Amino acid sequence: MTAAHIPVLAAEMLAALDPRDGQTYLDGTFGRGGYSRAILQAADCAVCAVDCDPDAIAQGNTLAASFDGRLTLLQGRFGTMIELLRDAGIERLDGVVLDLGVSSPQLDDAARGFSFRQDGPLDMRMTRDGQTAAEIVNGLDEKPLADLIRELGEERHARRVARAIVRARDTSPIESTLQLAQIVRDALPHAKDGIDPATRTFMALRIHVNNELGELERGLRAAEAMLQPGGRLVVICFHSLEDRRVKNFLRSRSGGAPRVSRHMPLPEPGLAPSFSLIHRRGITPGDTEIAANPRARSARLRAAVRTEAPAWPLEDAA
């Protein structure tokens, strides 16, 4: 297994999930099966692995065969885990793991269009259907394009990037990853932190094309509904937009949502906490792991245990 395929924070994930014999777990972002393999090796349990990428499911068949029926592969989005699992005859779970973002195999395959380091079609679709990144880049007006890059990529110079994209596409359509990356690099000053200037724009487009934040919110609520008391939710994030949503969700569901002002009275008693936090703060990789796998450097793990309280209704979702 190469460094690109080492599952990030694997030991910390297992410690938080605490797999037990006879229990059933969901790996909601199967990828190439790093977490599923680790869970199955840690206990005599069953894992349902979900992935929206048909390539991931197809390549997971060999791994499934090696675990003698304990690994079930399901193609779909983890936000629809309730329907996927019930179709497979599963009503409750003992644990859910979500490793968010793009997988290393997707990033390393130039034909998928996720990477700005190698040339490929400007695609970025995890499911291989729907609107491509090229259609977004060539179709949006300058202001909505700038808003997208600013909000989803947290790019301070979003207006400058959008203006450069519009100027370039007036000459010819932007169709490849390296073409877009160079447009962004030429529009921005050199970064002192060494991060490629195209990083935030590519991230924004990927998140938008795959509706990753909406999928995350649906997945967190679905996990809350599927986990039985004592079940564990473990989420690994790679950027602040995801991590903020996970942190706020778990904080609110564990009764730790802050008041708007310390001068305001405490709210009336409301919904009982549906989760109890395992860690008060997110867990990050150590220097040794980052040295072995540089892609781990931005990872953060958050985990919680399901209480006996009912799942919160959707209108009260964080």
ROBA-25827 format. One record per residue (C-alpha): x, y, z; residue number from 1; residue in three letters. Coordinates in Angstrom, 3 decimals, padded with zeros to 6 digits. Example, Ala and Ser with C-alpha at 12.3 -4.5 7.8 and 13.67 -1.06 7.14 Angstrom:
BEGIN
<u=012.300 | v=-004.500 | w=007.800 | seq=1 | type=ala>
<u=013.670 | v=-001.060 | w=007.140 | seq=2 | type=ser>
END
This chain:
BEGIN
<u=000.000 | v=000.000 | w=000.000 | seq=1 | type=met>
<u=001.522 | v=003.319 | w=-001.081 | seq=2 | type=thr>
<u=001.509 | v=006.474 | w=000.993 | seq=3 | type=ala>
<u=-001.279 | v=007.833 | w=-001.181 | seq=4 | type=ala>
<u=-003.538 | v=005.011 | w=-000.025 | seq=5 | type=his>
<u=-002.778 | v=005.064 | w=003.696 | seq=6 | type=ile>
<u=-006.037 | v=005.812 | w=005.537 | seq=7 | type=pro>
<u=-005.632 | v=009.028 | w=007.529 | seq=8 | type=val>
<u=-005.872 | v=008.855 | w=011.339 | seq=9 | type=leu>
<u=-006.628 | v=005.126 | w=011.120 | seq=10 | type=ala>
<u=-005.536 | v=004.306 | w=014.684 | seq=11 | type=ala>
<u=-007.468 | v=007.260 | w=016.078 | seq=12 | type=glu>
<u=-010.534 | v=006.241 | w=014.050 | seq=13 | type=met>
<u=-010.443 | v=002.722 | w=015.507 | seq=14 | type=leu>
<u=-009.997 | v=004.050 | w=019.044 | seq=15 | type=ala>
<u=-013.039 | v=006.301 | w=018.646 | seq=16 | type=ala>
<u=-015.210 | v=003.717 | w=016.867 | seq=17 | type=leu>
<u=-014.195 | v=000.852 | w=019.209 | seq=18 | type=asp>
<u=-015.346 | v=-002.019 | w=016.934 | seq=19 | type=pro>
<u=-016.862 | v=-005.029 | w=018.735 | seq=20 | type=arg>
<u=-017.590 | v=-008.604 | w=017.658 | seq=21 | type=asp>
<u=-021.078 | v=-009.159 | w=016.270 | seq=22 | type=gly>
<u=-021.799 | v=-005.490 | w=015.600 | seq=23 | type=gln>
<u=-022.611 | v=-003.681 | w=012.340 | seq=24 | type=thr>
<u=-020.813 | v=-000.593 | w=011.072 | seq=25 | type=tyr>
<u=-021.144 | v=001.774 | w=008.144 | seq=26 | type=leu>
<u=-018.157 | v=003.069 | w=006.200 | seq=27 | type=asp>
<u=-019.961 | v=005.873 | w=004.404 | seq=28 | type=gly>
<u=-017.032 | v=006.851 | w=002.173 | seq=29 | type=thr>
<u=-015.480 | v=003.557 | w=001.077 | seq=30 | type=phe>
<u=-012.869 | v=004.869 | w=-001.386 | seq=31 | type=gly>
<u=-010.370 | v=002.026 | w=-001.657 | seq=32 | type=arg>
<u=-011.461 | v=000.390 | w=001.572 | seq=33 | type=gly>
<u=-008.780 | v=001.491 | w=004.027 | seq=34 | type=gly>
<u=-011.172 | v=002.128 | w=006.918 | seq=35 | type=tyr>
<u=-013.394 | v=-000.858 | w=006.103 | seq=36 | type=ser>
<u=-010.384 | v=-003.168 | w=006.142 | seq=37 | type=arg>
<u=-009.168 | v=-001.737 | w=009.466 | seq=38 | type=ala>
<u=-012.592 | v=-002.165 | w=011.109 | seq=39 | type=ile>
<u=-013.004 | v=-005.738 | w=009.849 | seq=40 | type=leu>
<u=-009.530 | v=-006.667 | w=011.064 | seq=41 | type=gln>
<u=-010.165 | v=-005.140 | w=014.491 | seq=42 | type=ala>
<u=-013.257 | v=-007.238 | w=015.313 | seq=43 | type=ala>
<u=-015.428 | v=-010.093 | w=014.034 | seq=44 | type=asp>
<u=-018.056 | v=-007.606 | w=012.855 | seq=45 | type=cys>
<u=-019.930 | v=-006.648 | w=009.686 | seq=46 | type=ala>
<u=-019.330 | v=-003.513 | w=007.602 | seq=47 | type=val>
<u=-021.640 | v=-001.940 | w=005.053 | seq=48 | type=cys>
<u=-019.544 | v=000.247 | w=002.779 | seq=49 | type=ala>
<u=-021.148 | v=003.029 | w=000.741 | seq=50 | type=val>
<u=-019.610 | v=005.034 | w=-002.087 | seq=51 | type=asp>
<u=-021.156 | v=007.166 | w=-004.799 | seq=52 | type=cys>
<u=-018.258 | v=006.432 | w=-007.164 | seq=53 | type=asp>
<u=-018.970 | v=003.319 | w=-009.269 | seq=54 | type=pro>
<u=-015.225 | v=002.775 | w=-009.717 | seq=55 | type=asp>
<u=-014.765 | v=002.438 | w=-005.950 | seq=56 | type=ala>
<u=-017.541 | v=-000.139 | w=-005.681 | seq=57 | type=ile>
<u=-016.222 | v=-002.158 | w=-008.635 | seq=58 | type=ala>
<u=-012.690 | v=-002.248 | w=-007.241 | seq=59 | type=gln>
<u=-013.951 | v=-003.161 | w=-003.763 | seq=60 | type=gly>
<u=-015.234 | v=-006.572 | w=-004.822 | seq=61 | type=asn>
<u=-011.860 | v=-008.218 | w=-004.254 | seq=62 | type=thr>
<u=-011.690 | v=-006.860 | w=-000.715 | seq=63 | type=leu>
<u=-015.258 | v=-007.977 | w=-000.020 | seq=64 | type=ala>
<u=-014.451 | v=-011.510 | w=-001.160 | seq=65 | type=ala>
<u=-011.510 | v=-011.701 | w=001.257 | seq=66 | type=ser>
<u=-013.768 | v=-011.115 | w=004.289 | seq=67 | type=phe>
<u=-016.188 | v=-013.976 | w=003.669 | seq=68 | type=asp>
<u=-019.468 | v=-012.068 | w=003.601 | seq=69 | type=gly>
<u=-018.671 | v=-009.560 | w=006.356 | seq=70 | type=arg>
<u=-018.271 | v=-006.639 | w=003.909 | seq=71 | type=leu>
<u=-021.281 | v=-005.457 | w=001.900 | seq=72 | type=thr>
<u=-020.774 | v=-002.852 | w=-000.830 | seq=73 | type=leu>
<u=-023.553 | v=-000.381 | w=-001.659 | seq=74 | type=leu>
<u=-023.367 | v=002.244 | w=-004.396 | seq=75 | type=gln>
<u=-024.960 | v=005.549 | w=-003.451 | seq=76 | type=gly>
<u=-024.503 | v=008.677 | w=-001.380 | seq=77 | type=arg>
<u=-024.016 | v=008.380 | w=002.369 | seq=78 | type=phe>
<u=-026.703 | v=011.026 | w=002.847 | seq=79 | type=gly>
<u=-029.189 | v=008.380 | w=001.708 | seq=80 | type=thr>
<u=-027.814 | v=005.696 | w=004.041 | seq=81 | type=met>
<u=-031.230 | v=005.080 | w=005.636 | seq=82 | type=ile>
<u=-032.784 | v=003.998 | w=002.342 | seq=83 | type=glu>
<u=-029.670 | v=002.115 | w=001.187 | seq=84 | type=leu>
<u=-029.359 | v=000.159 | w=004.422 | seq=85 | type=leu>
<u=-033.035 | v=-000.629 | w=004.766 | seq=86 | type=arg>
<u=-033.040 | v=-002.009 | w=001.231 | seq=87 | type=asp>
<u=-030.202 | v=-004.260 | w=002.457 | seq=88 | type=ala>
<u=-032.258 | v=-005.328 | w=005.491 | seq=89 | type=gly>
<u=-030.400 | v=-003.212 | w=008.068 | seq=90 | type=ile>
<u=-032.397 | v=-001.009 | w=010.452 | seq=91 | type=glu>
<u=-029.815 | v=000.093 | w=013.056 | seq=92 | type=arg>
<u=-026.049 | v=000.615 | w=013.250 | seq=93 | type=leu>
<u=-023.418 | v=000.371 | w=015.964 | seq=94 | type=asp>
<u=-021.082 | v=002.855 | w=014.298 | seq=95 | type=gly>
<u=-020.702 | v=005.215 | w=011.343 | seq=96 | type=val>
<u=-017.425 | v=006.468 | w=009.843 | seq=97 | type=val>
<u=-017.295 | v=009.307 | w=007.308 | seq=98 | type=leu>
<u=-013.979 | v=010.247 | w=005.678 | seq=99 | type=asp>
<u=-014.909 | v=013.393 | w=003.773 | seq=100 | type=leu>
<u=-013.603 | v=014.927 | w=000.592 | seq=101 | type=gly>
<u=-011.987 | v=013.450 | w=-002.491 | seq=102 | type=val>
<u=-010.221 | v=010.081 | w=-002.206 | seq=103 | type=ser>
<u=-006.578 | v=009.592 | w=-003.167 | seq=104 | type=ser>
<u=-007.427 | v=007.326 | w=-006.149 | seq=105 | type=pro>
<u=-009.809 | v=009.966 | w=-007.496 | seq=106 | type=gln>
<u=-007.210 | v=012.685 | w=-007.007 | seq=107 | type=leu>
<u=-004.459 | v=010.611 | w=-008.632 | seq=108 | type=asp>
<u=-006.512 | v=009.720 | w=-011.728 | seq=109 | type=asp>
<u=-006.001 | v=012.600 | w=-014.165 | seq=110 | type=ala>
<u=-009.038 | v=011.531 | w=-016.185 | seq=111 | type=ala>
<u=-011.334 | v=012.342 | w=-013.239 | seq=112 | type=arg>
<u=-010.360 | v=016.023 | w=-013.358 | seq=113 | type=gly>
<u=-009.865 | v=016.642 | w=-009.626 | seq=114 | type=phe>
<u=-006.167 | v=017.547 | w=-009.626 | seq=115 | type=ser>
<u=-004.439 | v=020.720 | w=-010.751 | seq=116 | type=phe>
<u=-001.060 | v=018.936 | w=-010.805 | seq=117 | type=arg>
<u=-001.732 | v=016.815 | w=-013.900 | seq=118 | type=gln>
<u=-003.679 | v=017.484 | w=-017.054 | seq=119 | type=asp>
<u=-007.136 | v=016.043 | w=-017.573 | seq=120 | type=gly>
<u=-010.690 | v=017.015 | w=-018.466 | seq=121 | type=pro>
<u=-012.230 | v=019.553 | w=-016.088 | seq=122 | type=leu>
<u=-014.794 | v=017.111 | w=-014.688 | seq=123 | type=asp>
<u=-014.716 | v=016.556 | w=-010.861 | seq=124 | type=met>
<u=-017.921 | v=014.485 | w=-010.713 | seq=125 | type=arg>
<u=-017.687 | v=011.713 | w=-008.125 | seq=126 | type=met>
<u=-020.778 | v=009.976 | w=-009.492 | seq=127 | type=thr>
<u=-019.894 | v=010.493 | w=-013.175 | seq=128 | type=arg>
<u=-023.243 | v=012.156 | w=-013.826 | seq=129 | type=asp>
<u=-024.595 | v=015.679 | w=-013.536 | seq=130 | type=gly>
<u=-022.943 | v=018.993 | w=-014.306 | seq=131 | type=gln>
<u=-019.157 | v=019.079 | w=-014.748 | seq=132 | type=thr>
<u=-016.724 | v=021.644 | w=-013.380 | seq=133 | type=ala>
<u=-016.100 | v=022.802 | w=-016.963 | seq=134 | type=ala>
<u=-019.789 | v=023.610 | w=-017.370 | seq=135 | type=glu>
<u=-019.702 | v=025.668 | w=-014.159 | seq=136 | type=ile>
<u=-016.534 | v=027.536 | w=-015.108 | seq=137 | type=val>
<u=-017.722 | v=028.320 | w=-018.631 | seq=138 | type=asn>
<u=-021.364 | v=029.008 | w=-017.789 | seq=139 | type=gly>
<u=-021.579 | v=031.129 | w=-014.631 | seq=140 | type=leu>
<u=-021.505 | v=034.918 | w=-014.789 | seq=141 | type=asp>
<u=-018.612 | v=036.627 | w=-013.057 | seq=142 | type=glu>
<u=-020.371 | v=037.568 | w=-009.801 | seq=143 | type=lys>
<u=-021.950 | v=034.177 | w=-009.001 | seq=144 | type=pro>
<u=-018.679 | v=032.497 | w=-009.975 | seq=145 | type=leu>
<u=-016.778 | v=034.783 | w=-007.584 | seq=146 | type=ala>
<u=-019.324 | v=034.117 | w=-004.839 | seq=147 | type=asp>
<u=-018.930 | v=030.351 | w=-005.311 | seq=148 | type=leu>
<u=-015.135 | v=030.522 | w=-005.133 | seq=149 | type=ile>
<u=-015.231 | v=032.807 | w=-002.086 | seq=150 | type=arg>
<u=-017.827 | v=030.840 | w=-000.122 | seq=151 | type=glu>
<u=-016.774 | v=027.271 | w=-000.895 | seq=152 | type=leu>
<u=-013.053 | v=027.816 | w=-001.432 | seq=153 | type=gly>
<u=-012.578 | v=030.554 | w=001.168 | seq=154 | type=glu>
<u=-010.548 | v=032.387 | w=-001.461 | seq=155 | type=glu>
<u=-009.913 | v=036.036 | w=-000.478 | seq=156 | type=arg>
<u=-009.176 | v=037.023 | w=-004.077 | seq=157 | type=his>
<u=-012.250 | v=035.313 | w=-005.535 | seq=158 | type=ala>
<u=-013.307 | v=038.322 | w=-007.606 | seq=159 | type=arg>
<u=-009.874 | v=038.520 | w=-009.191 | seq=160 | type=arg>
<u=-009.974 | v=034.787 | w=-010.016 | seq=161 | type=val>
<u=-013.479 | v=034.984 | w=-011.488 | seq=162 | type=ala>
<u=-012.539 | v=037.980 | w=-013.601 | seq=163 | type=arg>
<u=-009.514 | v=036.125 | w=-014.995 | seq=164 | type=ala>
<u=-011.618 | v=033.061 | w=-015.785 | seq=165 | type=ile>
<u=-014.241 | v=035.112 | w=-017.642 | seq=166 | type=val>
<u=-011.533 | v=036.931 | w=-019.593 | seq=167 | type=arg>
<u=-009.862 | v=033.654 | w=-020.574 | seq=168 | type=ala>
<u=-013.049 | v=031.880 | w=-021.629 | seq=169 | type=arg>
<u=-013.963 | v=034.800 | w=-023.902 | seq=170 | type=asp>
<u=-011.033 | v=033.650 | w=-026.031 | seq=171 | type=thr>
<u=-011.702 | v=029.898 | w=-025.823 | seq=172 | type=ser>
<u=-013.581 | v=027.512 | w=-023.503 | seq=173 | type=pro>
<u=-011.746 | v=026.302 | w=-020.413 | seq=174 | type=ile>
<u=-011.754 | v=022.512 | w=-020.722 | seq=175 | type=glu>
<u=-008.732 | v=021.085 | w=-018.885 | seq=176 | type=ser>
<u=-007.430 | v=021.110 | w=-015.329 | seq=177 | type=thr>
<u=-004.017 | v=022.549 | w=-016.159 | seq=178 | type=leu>
<u=-005.618 | v=025.265 | w=-018.285 | seq=179 | type=gln>
<u=-007.750 | v=026.416 | w=-015.352 | seq=180 | type=leu>
<u=-004.923 | v=026.035 | w=-012.842 | seq=181 | type=ala>
<u=-002.653 | v=028.283 | w=-014.882 | seq=182 | type=gln>
<u=-005.363 | v=030.938 | w=-015.236 | seq=183 | type=ile>
<u=-005.768 | v=031.019 | w=-011.450 | seq=184 | type=val>
<u=-002.016 | v=031.038 | w=-010.789 | seq=185 | type=arg>
<u=-001.501 | v=033.939 | w=-013.187 | seq=186 | type=asp>
<u=-004.282 | v=035.893 | w=-011.446 | seq=187 | type=ala>
<u=-002.981 | v=035.532 | w=-007.900 | seq=188 | type=leu>
<u=000.189 | v=036.519 | w=-006.043 | seq=189 | type=pro>
<u=002.590 | v=033.752 | w=-005.064 | seq=190 | type=his>
<u=001.534 | v=032.194 | w=-001.757 | seq=191 | type=ala>
<u=004.034 | v=032.509 | w=001.092 | seq=192 | type=lys>
<u=002.799 | v=029.284 | w=002.693 | seq=193 | type=asp>
<u=003.766 | v=027.234 | w=-000.362 | seq=194 | type=gly>
<u=000.178 | v=026.196 | w=-001.123 | seq=195 | type=ile>
<u=-000.607 | v=026.206 | w=-004.840 | seq=196 | type=asp>
<u=-002.754 | v=029.275 | w=-005.666 | seq=197 | type=pro>
<u=-005.201 | v=027.033 | w=-007.570 | seq=198 | type=ala>
<u=-006.007 | v=024.950 | w=-004.474 | seq=199 | type=thr>
<u=-008.960 | v=026.947 | w=-003.172 | seq=200 | type=arg>
<u=-010.605 | v=027.426 | w=-006.556 | seq=201 | type=thr>
<u=-010.403 | v=023.714 | w=-007.350 | seq=202 | type=phe>
<u=-011.782 | v=022.856 | w=-003.922 | seq=203 | type=met>
<u=-014.711 | v=025.237 | w=-004.375 | seq=204 | type=ala>
<u=-015.615 | v=023.757 | w=-007.751 | seq=205 | type=leu>
<u=-015.381 | v=020.173 | w=-006.454 | seq=206 | type=arg>
<u=-017.591 | v=020.933 | w=-003.453 | seq=207 | type=ile>
<u=-020.155 | v=022.637 | w=-005.667 | seq=208 | type=his>
<u=-020.223 | v=019.977 | w=-008.392 | seq=209 | type=val>
<u=-020.803 | v=017.219 | w=-005.824 | seq=210 | type=asn>
<u=-022.940 | v=019.237 | w=-003.363 | seq=211 | type=asn>
<u=-020.634 | v=018.012 | w=-000.611 | seq=212 | type=glu>
<u=-021.883 | v=020.295 | w=002.150 | seq=213 | type=leu>
<u=-025.516 | v=019.392 | w=001.553 | seq=214 | type=gly>
<u=-024.527 | v=015.732 | w=001.495 | seq=215 | type=glu>
<u=-022.669 | v=016.139 | w=004.786 | seq=216 | type=leu>
<u=-025.697 | v=017.684 | w=006.522 | seq=217 | type=glu>
<u=-027.956 | v=014.888 | w=005.269 | seq=218 | type=arg>
<u=-025.400 | v=012.281 | w=006.300 | seq=219 | type=gly>
<u=-025.058 | v=013.590 | w=009.848 | seq=220 | type=leu>
<u=-028.828 | v=013.555 | w=010.355 | seq=221 | type=arg>
<u=-029.122 | v=010.086 | w=008.824 | seq=222 | type=ala>
<u=-026.360 | v=008.762 | w=011.098 | seq=223 | type=ala>
<u=-028.172 | v=010.215 | w=014.105 | seq=224 | type=glu>
<u=-031.337 | v=008.354 | w=013.051 | seq=225 | type=ala>
<u=-029.584 | v=005.039 | w=012.310 | seq=226 | type=met>
<u=-027.262 | v=004.764 | w=015.316 | seq=227 | type=leu>
<u=-028.594 | v=002.861 | w=018.282 | seq=228 | type=gln>
<u=-027.798 | v=003.939 | w=021.876 | seq=229 | type=pro>
<u=-024.079 | v=003.517 | w=022.466 | seq=230 | type=gly>
<u=-023.362 | v=003.648 | w=018.726 | seq=231 | type=gly>
<u=-020.496 | v=005.852 | w=017.621 | seq=232 | type=arg>
<u=-020.134 | v=008.502 | w=014.929 | seq=233 | type=leu>
<u=-016.626 | v=009.288 | w=013.656 | seq=234 | type=val>
<u=-016.034 | v=012.003 | w=011.043 | seq=235 | type=val>
<u=-012.709 | v=012.946 | w=009.441 | seq=236 | type=ile>
<u=-012.666 | v=016.365 | w=007.732 | seq=237 | type=cys>
<u=-010.025 | v=018.011 | w=005.567 | seq=238 | type=phe>
<u=-011.078 | v=021.655 | w=005.457 | seq=239 | type=his>
<u=-012.723 | v=024.205 | w=007.688 | seq=240 | type=ser>
<u=-016.111 | v=024.346 | w=005.943 | seq=241 | type=leu>
<u=-016.726 | v=020.653 | w=006.647 | seq=242 | type=glu>
<u=-015.196 | v=020.701 | w=010.099 | seq=243 | type=asp>
<u=-017.246 | v=023.709 | w=011.194 | seq=244 | type=arg>
<u=-020.474 | v=021.956 | w=010.229 | seq=245 | type=arg>
<u=-019.516 | v=018.734 | w=011.999 | seq=246 | type=val>
<u=-018.403 | v=020.624 | w=015.108 | seq=247 | type=lys>
<u=-021.602 | v=022.676 | w=015.252 | seq=248 | type=asn>
<u=-023.792 | v=019.623 | w=014.663 | seq=249 | type=phe>
<u=-022.171 | v=017.597 | w=017.435 | seq=250 | type=leu>
<u=-022.015 | v=020.576 | w=019.788 | seq=251 | type=arg>
<u=-025.716 | v=021.287 | w=019.394 | seq=252 | type=ser>
<u=-026.692 | v=017.619 | w=019.610 | seq=253 | type=arg>
<u=-024.615 | v=017.168 | w=022.785 | seq=254 | type=ser>
<u=-026.191 | v=020.142 | w=024.554 | seq=255 | type=gly>
<u=-023.187 | v=022.384 | w=024.118 | seq=256 | type=gly>
<u=-024.530 | v=024.998 | w=021.692 | seq=257 | type=ala>
<u=-023.490 | v=028.437 | w=022.987 | seq=258 | type=pro>
<u=-025.955 | v=031.200 | w=023.817 | seq=259 | type=arg>
<u=-026.084 | v=034.168 | w=021.462 | seq=260 | type=val>
<u=-025.001 | v=036.407 | w=024.385 | seq=261 | type=ser>
<u=-023.866 | v=035.710 | w=027.943 | seq=262 | type=arg>
<u=-026.285 | v=038.443 | w=029.051 | seq=263 | type=his>
<u=-029.281 | v=036.536 | w=027.692 | seq=264 | type=met>
<u=-031.186 | v=034.132 | w=029.936 | seq=265 | type=pro>
<u=-030.776 | v=030.396 | w=029.483 | seq=266 | type=leu>
<u=-033.202 | v=028.965 | w=026.916 | seq=267 | type=pro>
<u=-036.190 | v=026.916 | w=027.953 | seq=268 | type=glu>
<u=-035.438 | v=023.199 | w=028.308 | seq=269 | type=pro>
<u=-035.504 | v=021.733 | w=024.830 | seq=270 | type=gly>
<u=-034.583 | v=018.535 | w=023.078 | seq=271 | type=leu>
<u=-032.534 | v=015.985 | w=024.990 | seq=272 | type=ala>
<u=-028.935 | v=015.580 | w=023.764 | seq=273 | type=pro>
<u=-028.736 | v=012.826 | w=021.153 | seq=274 | type=ser>
<u=-024.931 | v=012.591 | w=021.319 | seq=275 | type=phe>
<u=-022.191 | v=012.687 | w=023.934 | seq=276 | type=ser>
<u=-018.807 | v=013.944 | w=022.742 | seq=277 | type=leu>
<u=-015.849 | v=011.540 | w=022.912 | seq=278 | type=ile>
<u=-013.323 | v=014.361 | w=022.475 | seq=279 | type=his>
<u=-013.917 | v=018.001 | w=023.356 | seq=280 | type=arg>
<u=-011.635 | v=019.046 | w=020.501 | seq=281 | type=arg>
<u=-010.829 | v=017.613 | w=017.107 | seq=282 | type=gly>
<u=-007.971 | v=015.102 | w=016.830 | seq=283 | type=ile>
<u=-005.204 | v=015.922 | w=014.333 | seq=284 | type=thr>
<u=-002.376 | v=013.787 | w=012.883 | seq=285 | type=pro>
<u=001.046 | v=013.754 | w=014.515 | seq=286 | type=gly>
<u=004.269 | v=014.766 | w=012.809 | seq=287 | type=asp>
<u=005.175 | v=011.160 | w=012.023 | seq=288 | type=thr>
<u=001.947 | v=010.521 | w=010.123 | seq=289 | type=glu>
<u=002.204 | v=013.808 | w=008.232 | seq=290 | type=ile>
<u=005.765 | v=012.989 | w=007.209 | seq=291 | type=ala>
<u=004.659 | v=009.565 | w=005.928 | seq=292 | type=ala>
<u=001.504 | v=010.882 | w=004.260 | seq=293 | type=asn>
<u=001.532 | v=014.653 | w=003.532 | seq=294 | type=pro>
<u=-002.160 | v=014.587 | w=002.551 | seq=295 | type=arg>
<u=-002.958 | v=013.992 | w=006.211 | seq=296 | type=ala>
<u=-001.751 | v=017.429 | w=007.306 | seq=297 | type=arg>
<u=-005.164 | v=019.134 | w=007.197 | seq=298 | type=ser>
<u=-007.196 | v=016.235 | w=008.641 | seq=299 | type=ala>
<u=-009.264 | v=016.586 | w=011.812 | seq=300 | type=arg>
<u=-011.278 | v=013.825 | w=013.510 | seq=301 | type=leu>
<u=-014.384 | v=014.395 | w=015.615 | seq=302 | type=arg>
<u=-016.371 | v=011.657 | w=017.338 | seq=303 | type=ala>
<u=-019.408 | v=011.188 | w=019.569 | seq=304 | type=ala>
<u=-021.513 | v=008.433 | w=021.177 | seq=305 | type=val>
<u=-025.250 | v=008.159 | w=020.540 | seq=306 | type=arg>
<u=-027.388 | v=008.599 | w=023.639 | seq=307 | type=thr>
<u=-030.784 | v=007.055 | w=024.356 | seq=308 | type=glu>
<u=-032.601 | v=010.256 | w=023.357 | seq=309 | type=ala>
<u=-034.612 | v=010.285 | w=020.127 | seq=310 | type=pro>
<u=-033.099 | v=011.798 | w=017.000 | seq=311 | type=ala>
<u=-033.912 | v=015.478 | w=016.653 | seq=312 | type=trp>
<u=-036.588 | v=016.406 | w=014.102 | seq=313 | type=pro>
<u=-035.326 | v=017.815 | w=010.830 | seq=314 | type=leu>
<u=-036.650 | v=021.316 | w=011.488 | seq=315 | type=glu>
<u=-034.369 | v=021.507 | w=014.539 | seq=316 | type=asp>
<u=-031.270 | v=020.339 | w=012.653 | seq=317 | type=ala>
<u=-028.108 | v=022.322 | w=013.209 | seq=318 | type=ala>
END
